[in-house]
Amino acid sequence: MGDYEKRMKRGFKILQQMGREDTMLNQKELYPDLYNLSVGYLFGEIWSRPHLTLRERELITMASNISLARPVGTHSHYRSARHIGITKEEIMELIIHVGHYAGWPAMALAVGQFTEVLKEDAEKAKQKKKKVRSKK
């Protein structure tokens, strides 16, 4: 297996751990090279480096996105954080802590985005329960 294949395999493994194996498929459809860079380089090289855990990397990424008031991208990291066991309370404490350094508008945006994720995920869980009940 060549270096490219190894990076892609490592990157996809990280995405699976984060519950994001279906992420960035729009990149794959629009321009496969971009998808390959995202999976192979960003996740296969950067996210898989030693010395920091997946949890630590996710916390760092959320903090960076919050402090930069990213309009997109943060939602998926909130979901990944929850998927790997970072609690709602820990995310809120991260938002509060970063907000005091990045400013109240950045914190307000983060709260709004996280609230959207919580509502969307609760609705998905509700729909999933309805489907399970209807199959019985």
ZADOKE-722877 format. One line per field, with one value per atom (N, C-alpha, C): residue number from 1; residue in three letters; atom name; x, y, z. Coordinates in steps of 0.001 Angstrom, whole numbers, padded with zeros to 6 digits. Layout:
% residues N
nr c(NUM / ...)
rest c(ALA / ...)
atom c(CA / ...)
xx c(X / ...)
yy c(Y / ...)
zz c(Z / ...)
END
This chain:
% residues 136
nr c(1 / 1 / 1 / 2 / 2 / 2 / 3 / 3 / 3 / 4 / 4 / 4 / 5 / 5 / 5 / 6 / 6 / 6 / 7 / 7 / 7 / 8 / 8 / 8 / 9 / 9 / 9 / 10 / 10 / 10 / 11 / 11 / 11 / 12 / 12 / 12 / 13 / 13 / 13 / 14 / 14 / 14 / 15 / 15 / 15 / 16 / 16 / 16 / 17 / 17 / 17 / 18 / 18 / 18 / 19 / 19 / 19 / 20 / 20 / 20 / 21 / 21 / 21 / 22 / 22 / 22 / 23 / 23 / 23 / 24 / 24 / 24 / 25 / 25 / 25 / 26 / 26 / 26 / 27 / 27 / 27 / 28 / 28 / 28 / 29 / 29 / 29 / 30 / 30 / 30 / 31 / 31 / 31 / 32 / 32 / 32 / 33 / 33 / 33 / 34 / 34 / 34 / 35 / 35 / 35 / 36 / 36 / 36 / 37 / 37 / 37 / 38 / 38 / 38 / 39 / 39 / 39 / 40 / 40 / 40 / 41 / 41 / 41 / 42 / 42 / 42 / 43 / 43 / 43 / 44 / 44 / 44 / 45 / 45 / 45 / 46 / 46 / 46 / 47 / 47 / 47 / 48 / 48 / 48 / 49 / 49 / 49 / 50 / 50 / 50 / 51 / 51 / 51 / 52 / 52 / 52 / 53 / 53 / 53 / 54 / 54 / 54 / 55 / 55 / 55 / 56 / 56 / 56 / 57 / 57 / 57 / 58 / 58 / 58 / 59 / 59 / 59 / 60 / 60 / 60 / 61 / 61 / 61 / 62 / 62 / 62 / 63 / 63 / 63 / 64 / 64 / 64 / 65 / 65 / 65 / 66 / 66 / 66 / 67 / 67 / 67 / 68 / 68 / 68 / 69 / 69 / 69 / 70 / 70 / 70 / 71 / 71 / 71 / 72 / 72 / 72 / 73 / 73 / 73 / 74 / 74 / 74 / 75 / 75 / 75 / 76 / 76 / 76 / 77 / 77 / 77 / 78 / 78 / 78 / 79 / 79 / 79 / 80 / 80 / 80 / 81 / 81 / 81 / 82 / 82 / 82 / 83 / 83 / 83 / 84 / 84 / 84 / 85 / 85 / 85 / 86 / 86 / 86 / 87 / 87 / 87 / 88 / 88 / 88 / 89 / 89 / 89 / 90 / 90 / 90 / 91 / 91 / 91 / 92 / 92 / 92 / 93 / 93 / 93 / 94 / 94 / 94 / 95 / 95 / 95 / 96 / 96 / 96 / 97 / 97 / 97 / 98 / 98 / 98 / 99 / 99 / 99 / 100 / 100 / 100 / 101 / 101 / 101 / 102 / 102 / 102 / 103 / 103 / 103 / 104 / 104 / 104 / 105 / 105 / 105 / 106 / 106 / 106 / 107 / 107 / 107 / 108 / 108 / 108 / 109 / 109 / 109 / 110 / 110 / 110 / 111 / 111 / 111 / 112 / 112 / 112 / 113 / 113 / 113 / 114 / 114 / 114 / 115 / 115 / 115 / 116 / 116 / 116 / 117 / 117 / 117 / 118 / 118 / 118 / 119 / 119 / 119 / 120 / 120 / 120 / 121 / 121 / 121 / 122 / 122 / 122 / 123 / 123 / 123 / 124 / 124 / 124 / 125 / 125 / 125 / 126 / 126 / 126 / 127 / 127 / 127 / 128 / 128 / 128 / 129 / 129 / 129 / 130 / 130 / 130 / 131 / 131 / 131 / 132 / 132 / 132 / 133 / 133 / 133 / 134 / 134 / 134 / 135 / 135 / 135 / 136 / 136 / 136)
rest c(MET / MET / MET / GLY / GLY / GLY / ASP / ASP / ASP / TYR / TYR / TYR / GLU / GLU / GLU / LYS / LYS / LYS / ARG / ARG / ARG / MET / MET / MET / LYS / LYS / LYS / ARG / ARG / ARG / GLY / GLY / GLY / PHE / PHE / PHE / LYS / LYS / LYS / ILE / ILE / ILE / LEU / LEU / LEU / GLN / GLN / GLN / GLN / GLN / GLN / MET / MET / MET / GLY / GLY / GLY / ARG / ARG / ARG / GLU / GLU / GLU / ASP / ASP / ASP / THR / THR / THR / MET / MET / MET / LEU / LEU / LEU / ASN / ASN / ASN / GLN / GLN / GLN / LYS / LYS / LYS / GLU / GLU / GLU / LEU / LEU / LEU / TYR / TYR / TYR / PRO / PRO / PRO / ASP / ASP / ASP / LEU / LEU / LEU / TYR / TYR / TYR / ASN / ASN / ASN / LEU / LEU / LEU / SER / SER / SER / VAL / VAL / VAL / GLY / GLY / GLY / TYR / TYR / TYR / LEU / LEU / LEU / PHE / PHE / PHE / GLY / GLY / GLY / GLU / GLU / GLU / ILE / ILE / ILE / TRP / TRP / TRP / SER / SER / SER / ARG / ARG / ARG / PRO / PRO / PRO / HIS / HIS / HIS / LEU / LEU / LEU / THR / THR / THR / LEU / LEU / LEU / ARG / ARG / ARG / GLU / GLU / GLU / ARG / ARG / ARG / GLU / GLU / GLU / LEU / LEU / LEU / ILE / ILE / ILE / THR / THR / THR / MET / MET / MET / ALA / ALA / ALA / SER / SER / SER / ASN / ASN / ASN / ILE / ILE / ILE / SER / SER / SER / LEU / LEU / LEU / ALA / ALA / ALA / ARG / ARG / ARG / PRO / PRO / PRO / VAL / VAL / VAL / GLY / GLY / GLY / THR / THR / THR / HIS / HIS / HIS / SER / SER / SER / HIS / HIS / HIS / TYR / TYR / TYR / ARG / ARG / ARG / SER / SER / SER / ALA / ALA / ALA / ARG / ARG / ARG / HIS / HIS / HIS / ILE / ILE / ILE / GLY / GLY / GLY / ILE / ILE / ILE / THR / THR / THR / LYS / LYS / LYS / GLU / GLU / GLU / GLU / GLU / GLU / ILE / ILE / ILE / MET / MET / MET / GLU / GLU / GLU / LEU / LEU / LEU / ILE / ILE / ILE / ILE / ILE / ILE / HIS / HIS / HIS / VAL / VAL / VAL / GLY / GLY / GLY / HIS / HIS / HIS / TYR / TYR / TYR / ALA / ALA / ALA / GLY / GLY / GLY / TRP / TRP / TRP / PRO / PRO / PRO / ALA / ALA / ALA / MET / MET / MET / ALA / ALA / ALA / LEU / LEU / LEU / ALA / ALA / ALA / VAL / VAL / VAL / GLY / GLY / GLY / GLN / GLN / GLN / PHE / PHE / PHE / THR / THR / THR / GLU / GLU / GLU / VAL / VAL / VAL / LEU / LEU / LEU / LYS / LYS / LYS / GLU / GLU / GLU / ASP / ASP / ASP / ALA / ALA / ALA / GLU / GLU / GLU / LYS / LYS / LYS / ALA / ALA / ALA / LYS / LYS / LYS / GLN / GLN / GLN / LYS / LYS / LYS / LYS / LYS / LYS / LYS / LYS / LYS / LYS / LYS / LYS / VAL / VAL / VAL / ARG / ARG / ARG / SER / SER / SER / LYS / LYS / LYS / LYS / LYS / LYS)
atom c(N / CA / C / N / CA / C / N / CA / C / N / CA / C / N / CA / C / N / CA / C / N / CA / C / N / CA / C / N / CA / C / N / CA / C / N / CA / C / N / CA / C / N / CA / C / N / CA / C / N / CA / C / N / CA / C / N / CA / C / N / CA / C / N / CA / C / N / CA / C / N / CA / C / N / CA / C / N / CA / C / N / CA / C / N / CA / C / N / CA / C / N / CA / C / N / CA / C / N / CA / C / N / CA / C / N / CA / C / N / CA / C / N / CA / C / N / CA / C / N / CA / C / N / CA / C / N / CA / C / N / CA / C / N / CA / C / N / CA / C / N / CA / C / N / CA / C / N / CA / C / N / CA / C / N / CA / C / N / CA / C / N / CA / C / N / CA / C / N / CA / C / N / CA / C / N / CA / C / N / CA / C / N / CA / C / N / CA / C / N / CA / C / N / CA / C / N / CA / C / N / CA / C / N / CA / C / N / CA / C / N / CA / C / N / CA / C / N / CA / C / N / CA / C / N / CA / C / N / CA / C / N / CA / C / N / CA / C / N / CA / C / N / CA / C / N / CA / C / N / CA / C / N / CA / C / N / CA / C / N / CA / C / N / CA / C / N / CA / C / N / CA / C / N / CA / C / N / CA / C / N / CA / C / N / CA / C / N / CA / C / N / CA / C / N / CA / C / N / CA / C / N / CA / C / N / CA / C / N / CA / C / N / CA / C / N / CA / C / N / CA / C / N / CA / C / N / CA / C / N / CA / C / N / CA / C / N / CA / C / N / CA / C / N / CA / C / N / CA / C / N / CA / C / N / CA / C / N / CA / C / N / CA / C / N / CA / C / N / CA / C / N / CA / C / N / CA / C / N / CA / C / N / CA / C / N / CA / C / N / CA / C / N / CA / C / N / CA / C / N / CA / C / N / CA / C / N / CA / C / N / CA / C / N / CA / C / N / CA / C / N / CA / C / N / CA / C / N / CA / C / N / CA / C / N / CA / C / N / CA / C / N / CA / C / N / CA / C / N / CA / C / N / CA / C / N / CA / C / N / CA / C / N / CA / C / N / CA / C / N / CA / C / N / CA / C)
xx c(000854 / 000000 / 000900 / 000604 / 001398 / 001051 / 001846 / 001627 / 000235 / -000209 / -001528 / -002616 / -002569 / -003582 / -003524 / -002319 / -002167 / -002778 / -002508 / -003076 / -004596 / -005133 / -006587 / -007205 / -006565 / -007070 / -007062 / -005938 / -005851 / -006905 / -007041 / -008002 / -009424 / -009761 / -011116 / -011386 / -010363 / -010513 / -010825 / -010137 / -010395 / -011830 / -012242 / -013601 / -014638 / -014389 / -015309 / -015390 / -014251 / -014248 / -015080 / -015080 / -015802 / -017266 / -017645 / -019008 / -019253 / -018193 / -018288 / -017869 / -018043 / -017614 / -018374 / -019546 / -020325 / -020125 / -019121 / -018885 / -018074 / -018167 / -017402 / -017682 / -018793 / -019115 / -019402 / -019807 / -019985 / -018647 / -017567 / -016231 / -015904 / -016221 / -015928 / -016669 / -017917 / -018725 / -018248 / -017967 / -017578 / -016171 / -015235 / -013833 / -013090 / -012994 / -012419 / -011034 / -010238 / -008916 / -009026 / -010023 / -010222 / -010608 / -011504 / -011909 / -010694 / -009899 / -008710 / -007729 / -007585 / -006725 / -007310 / -008622 / -009262 / -009130 / -009473 / -009419 / -007976 / -007205 / -005839 / -004867 / -004945 / -003970 / -004476 / -005636 / -006124 / -006344 / -007084 / -007375 / -006321 / -005781 / -004791 / -003410 / -003095 / -001777 / -001866 / -002704 / -002764 / -003511 / -004738 / -005547 / -005004 / -004180 / -003680 / -002268 / -001742 / -000403 / -000384 / 000784 / 000884 / 000839 / 000799 / 000947 / -000332 / -001347 / -002641 / -003701 / -004665 / -005751 / -006772 / -007642 / -008728 / -009591 / -009843 / -010620 / -009942 / -008648 / -007917 / -007945 / -007780 / -007815 / -009194 / -010237 / -011593 / -011826 / -011375 / -011514 / -010751 / -009558 / -008750 / -009449 / -009981 / -010653 / -011899 / -012691 / -013875 / -013471 / -012451 / -012001 / -011539 / -010815 / -010348 / -011519 / -012448 / -013608 / -014457 / -014639 / -015418 / -014719 / -013422 / -012708 / -012662 / -012691 / -012682 / -014086 / -015095 / -016505 / -016804 / -016395 / -016619 / -018117 / -018594 / -020026 / -020415 / -019469 / -019726 / -018607 / -018885 / -017870 / -017938 / -018402 / -018433 / -019518 / -020634 / -021745 / -021260 / -020526 / -020077 / -019113 / -018350 / -017425 / -018164 / -019258 / -020077 / -020614 / -021074 / -021599 / -020500 / -019336 / -018223 / -017833 / -017816 / -017466 / -018442 / -019716 / -020726 / -020556 / -020253 / -020084 / -018938 / -017868 / -016716 / -016788 / -017906 / -018100 / -017889 / -017666 / -017552 / -018979 / -019201 / -020561 / -021015 / -022318 / -022919 / -022295 / -022139 / -021571 / -020130 / -019352 / -017964 / -017915 / -018798 / -018843 / -019255 / -020233 / -020660 / -019540 / -018813 / -017681 / -016600 / -016388 / -015435 / -015906 / -017185 / -017742 / -017570 / -017879 / -017732 / -016271 / -015381 / -013961 / -013419 / -013670 / -013180 / -013835 / -015110 / -015828 / -015217 / -014626 / -014003 / -012702 / -012112 / -010904 / -011236 / -012212 / -012535 / -013598 / -014350 / -015377 / -016773 / -017683 / -019069 / -019755 / -019513 / -020165 / -019758 / -018497 / -018058 / -018765 / -018907 / -019593 / -021078 / -021697 / -023117 / -023343 / -022462 / -022569 / -022412 / -021445 / -021210 / -022421 / -023017 / -024203 / -025344 / -025523 / -026571 / -026329 / -025097 / -024768 / -024948 / -024484 / -024608 / -026085 / -026869 / -028303 / -028958 / -028572 / -029093 / -028778 / -027549 / -027131 / -027951 / -028103 / -028870 / -030318 / -030930 / -032313 / -032421 / -031521 / -031546 / -031335 / -030393 / -030111 / -031263 / -031908 / -033067 / -034207 / -034400 / -035458 / -035152 / -033898 / -033505 / -033736 / -033395 / -033593 / -035084 / -035891 / -037332 / -037897 / -037446 / -037898 / -037464 / -036265 / -035747 / -036600 / -036990 / -037843 / -039202 / -039749 / -041030 / -040944 / -039848 / -039661 / -039558 / -038839 / -038684 / -040044 / -040819 / -042149 / -043082 / -043014 / -043918 / -043566 / -042347 / -041933 / -042403 / -042764 / -043175 / -044559)
yy c(-001176 / 000000 / 001240 / 002176 / 003390 / 004409 / 005483 / 006540 / 007155 / 007406 / 008006 / 007126 / 005836 / 004914 / 004833 / 004855 / 004810 / 006047 / 007225 / 008469 / 008453 / 007997 / 007952 / 006989 / 005859 / 004876 / 005451 / 006099 / 006739 / 007836 / 008648 / 009748 / 009251 / 008220 / 007688 / 007040 / 006424 / 005823 / 006908 / 008037 / 009165 / 009649 / 009824 / 010289 / 009316 / 008030 / 007038 / 007161 / 007362 / 007522 / 008741 / 009754 / 010989 / 010917 / 009821 / 009697 / 010548 / 010804 / 011720 / 011080 / 009776 / 009123 / 009598 / 010213 / 010736 / 012235 / 012790 / 014228 / 014558 / 015750 / 016293 / 015586 / 014872 / 014178 / 015170 / 016387 / 017421 / 017743 / 017700 / 017898 / 016771 / 015563 / 014382 / 014465 / 014905 / 015020 / 016156 / 017306 / 018487 / 018379 / 017935 / 017907 / 016892 / 015661 / 014584 / 014895 / 015672 / 016012 / 016758 / 017631 / 018373 / 017422 / 016492 / 015480 / 014652 / 014241 / 013437 / 014206 / 015508 / 016330 / 016433 / 016637 / 016768 / 015484 / 014365 / 013089 / 012650 / 012643 / 012116 / 013008 / 014302 / 015180 / 015687 / 016379 / 016963 / 015888 / 014843 / 013813 / 012713 / 012341 / 011263 / 011655 / 012939 / 013411 / 014250 / 015255 / 016199 / 015601 / 015147 / 014624 / 013306 / 012616 / 011311 / 011396 / 012597 / 012751 / 012308 / 011929 / 011502 / 012698 / 012397 / 013346 / 014052 / 014113 / 014653 / 013603 / 013478 / 012527 / 013121 / 012276 / 012735 / 013745 / 013471 / 014384 / 015757 / 015762 / 017038 / 017790 / 017077 / 017727 / 018321 / 017601 / 018119 / 019367 / 019373 / 020559 / 021747 / 021500 / 022564 / 023113 / 022226 / 022639 / 023457 / 022994 / 023776 / 025145 / 025193 / 026475 / 027412 / 026873 / 027693 / 028217 / 027335 / 027752 / 028782 / 028574 / 029529 / 030884 / 030874 / 032145 / 032906 / 032186 / 032831 / 033106 / 032764 / 032975 / 032400 / 031166 / 030498 / 030334 / 030803 / 030657 / 029221 / 028460 / 027061 / 026186 / 024896 / 023954 / 023621 / 024543 / 024306 / 023304 / 023348 / 022426 / 020974 / 020607 / 019211 / 018847 / 019810 / 019519 / 019373 / 020109 / 019881 / 018452 / 018015 / 016643 / 015619 / 015840 / 014917 / 014867 / 016025 / 016084 / 015250 / 015415 / 014634 / 013146 / 012831 / 011429 / 010747 / 011488 / 010881 / 011033 / 011578 / 011595 / 012922 / 013978 / 015296 / 015750 / 016113 / 016408 / 017811 / 017999 / 019314 / 020344 / 019953 / 020868 / 021246 / 020289 / 020587 / 021532 / 021314 / 022209 / 023611 / 023712 / 025031 / 025731 / 024992 / 025592 / 026057 / 025300 / 025700 / 026997 / 027068 / 028282 / 029481 / 029306 / 030392 / 030829 / 029859 / 030180 / 030914 / 030371 / 030991 / 032355 / 032436 / 033694 / 034852 / 034573 / 035639 / 036125 / 035330 / 035751 / 036271 / 035644 / 035993 / 037079 / 037277 / 038312 / 037730 / 038551 / 038133 / 037791 / 038523 / 038141 / 036734 / 036379 / 035026 / 033994 / 034299 / 033391 / 033285 / 034383 / 034375 / 033524 / 033665 / 032858 / 031378 / 031041 / 029647 / 029066 / 029833 / 029373 / 029103 / 030004 / 029808 / 028557 / 028362 / 027186 / 025894 / 025884 / 024678 / 024383 / 025421 / 025246 / 024622 / 025080 / 024488 / 023001 / 022639 / 021235 / 020414 / 020917 / 020191 / 019974 / 021010 / 020900 / 019923 / 020050 / 019148 / 017701 / 017477 / 016113 / 015539 / 016372 / 015919 / 015547 / 016334 / 016038 / 014742 / 014548 / 013299 / 012093 / 012220 / 011122 / 010835 / 011877 / 011729 / 010998 / 011388 / 010741 / 009277 / 009018 / 007651 / 006766 / 007305 / 006564 / 006265 / 007236 / 007039 / 005905 / 005846 / 004794 / 003435 / 003362 / 002097 / 001637 / 002538 / 002205 / 001724 / 002376 / 002015 / 000657 / 000187 / -001112 / -002266 / -001961 / -003011 / -003500)
zz c(000000 / 000000 / 000000 / -000903 / -001010 / 000061 / 000101 / 001093 / 000986 / -000238 / -000454 / 000166 / -000124 / 000397 / 001919 / 002482 / 003936 / 004585 / 003993 / 004523 / 004454 / 003325 / 003168 / 004184 / 004394 / 005353 / 006773 / 007155 / 008480 / 008626 / 007588 / 007626 / 007756 / 007002 / 007071 / 008426 / 009000 / 010330 / 011366 / 011293 / 012209 / 012010 / 010766 / 010491 / 011054 / 010942 / 011502 / 013019 / 013672 / 015127 / 015532 / 014691 / 014976 / 014542 / 013908 / 013403 / 012171 / 011405 / 010266 / 008950 / 008827 / 007598 / 006363 / 006573 / 005447 / 005246 / 005888 / 005785 / 004532 / 004099 / 002970 / 001650 / 001570 / 000318 / -000808 / -000439 / -001457 / -002124 / -001344 / -001928 / -002900 / -002483 / -003306 / -004636 / -004575 / -005785 / -006681 / -006086 / -006855 / -007417 / -006551 / -006969 / -006108 / -006553 / -005746 / -005159 / -005847 / -005307 / -003984 / -003863 / -002622 / -001495 / -001783 / -000801 / -000370 / -001320 / -001014 / -000132 / -000367 / 000494 / 001902 / 001974 / 003284 / 004087 / 003484 / 004201 / 004409 / 003341 / 003410 / 004151 / 003904 / 004549 / 005897 / 005894 / 007142 / 008208 / 007871 / 008877 / 008905 / 007754 / 007698 / 008173 / 008113 / 008564 / 009839 / 009841 / 010974 / 012163 / 011955 / 013056 / 013610 / 012864 / 013323 / 013916 / 014048 / 014623 / 016088 / 016585 / 017988 / 018958 / 020212 / 021330 / 021773 / 020917 / 021319 / 021012 / 021895 / 021669 / 020704 / 020219 / 019359 / 020119 / 021376 / 022226 / 022321 / 022568 / 022671 / 021347 / 020260 / 018947 / 018658 / 019061 / 018848 / 019686 / 020931 / 021780 / 021192 / 020699 / 020087 / 018848 / 018038 / 016807 / 017121 / 018081 / 018457 / 018980 / 019825 / 020376 / 019256 / 018302 / 017172 / 016355 / 016029 / 015234 / 015976 / 017275 / 018065 / 018093 / 018359 / 018480 / 017161 / 016051 / 014735 / 014211 / 015018 / 014660 / 013277 / 013086 / 011802 / 011540 / 010393 / 010108 / 009738 / 009240 / 008885 / 009433 / 009531 / 009988 / 011456 / 012246 / 013684 / 014066 / 013359 / 013647 / 013633 / 012610 / 012493 / 013616 / 014093 / 015185 / 016514 / 016696 / 017894 / 017877 / 016705 / 016597 / 016842 / 016267 / 016477 / 017943 / 018576 / 020001 / 020820 / 020558 / 021288 / 020990 / 019726 / 019315 / 020068 / 020336 / 021018 / 022534 / 023052 / 024496 / 025199 / 024460 / 025086 / 025410 / 026654 / 027112 / 026712 / 026802 / 026568 / 027514 / 028768 / 029767 / 029428 / 028977 / 028596 / 027398 / 026430 / 025269 / 025697 / 026579 / 027056 / 027821 / 028634 / 029349 / 028376 / 027322 / 026275 / 025623 / 025292 / 024683 / 025616 / 026886 / 027861 / 027967 / 028086 / 028252 / 027022 / 025857 / 024621 / 024419 / 024756 / 024567 / 025328 / 026458 / 027232 / 026611 / 025765 / 025048 / 023655 / 023004 / 021621 / 021520 / 022586 / 022590 / 022640 / 023166 / 023332 / 022014 / 020927 / 019662 / 019200 / 019382 / 019016 / 019884 / 021163 / 022075 / 021711 / 021382 / 021012 / 019755 / 018780 / 017567 / 017906 / 018739 / 019124 / 019839 / 020735 / 021459 / 020468 / 019533 / 018521 / 017687 / 017273 / 016466 / 017258 / 018490 / 019310 / 019598 / 019821 / 020037 / 018804 / 017619 / 016382 / 016321 / 016641 / 016612 / 017604 / 018817 / 019830 / 019381 / 018819 / 018356 / 017181 / 016213 / 015053 / 015478 / 016364 / 016818 / 017630 / 018440 / 019213 / 018273 / 017233 / 016259 / 015496 / 015123 / 014446 / 015347 / 016618 / 017568 / 017726 / 017762 / 017880 / 016659 / 015482 / 014243 / 014200 / 014682 / 014706 / 015620 / 016780 / 017719 / 017089 / 016353 / 015691 / 014677 / 013937 / 012941 / 013598 / 014715 / 015445 / 015953 / 016529 / 017056 / 015951 / 014790 / 013699 / 013087 / 013260 / 012742 / 013628 / 014871 / 015824 / 015566)
END
